[in-house]
């Protein structure tokens, strides 16, 4: 059985995962990012954990999932805002030399898209979109059976799309897709509409308990979500759009207004082949994402030979 290593680099925590090409996690190590001394301390700690997990065995490939910006072609991490000091860090090259195996780097949205495509809700699709819908809004694109990341790795920054002239701010833009459809955006919208400080989770609990104001906010978010999805449906014509985090936990509060907006704004032929699905991998998506980067990277490399 071929073994794969997944490296999940986050601003708060890091994880090193040993798995196979089905996405199954065989073993795992985790540590707080701040425990280590800067980027090189983190990379060396991850390498040590990887060698411990392998226990003398070899890895077929190493996958690295990290917040952007980054350059997936050169394997370079480029100053992510949640990783201070990570300026032009050659993460893929470091792990390739450390383990004597090809190493591949993707931003976290692309990595999650690969995970849901390889192992989750989008398995078997040729054209699909993964939306993060968490702290922010980003996308990973699988088009014609392969990951699409654009000319310089910036494809999928859908959170920057402006949906309305005014509205909650996200990605530095008032009325953006991220402003309307993210955990932070929902909290800001609740402040604007209801005058309360809350979180998306607490607002969901209130809506399910019958709070009329909370329900109105969720309906408004669902309407803007449908508007954004309609753009993606018309431009990319995917078979499915898989949505994680907030949507996966609260689609019961979003679906009615979301589908009404989709029907209103999307072309009927695009909509006729489209499924909207909650992410299937849940809290394990970070582990699966890093493994999926390794599996997909090696498969793409083998196809190119």
Helices and strands as residue ranges (DSSP letters): E 4-9, E 13-19, E 25-32, G 33-35, H 38-54, E 61-66, E 70-71, E 76-78, E 87-89, H 91-99, E 102-107, H 108-119, E 128-131, E 139-143, E 146-148, G 158-160, E 169-170, E 173-174, H 177-180, H 183-194, H 200-208, H 212-236, E 240-243, H 245-265, H 268-272, E 275-278, G 282-284, H 285-304
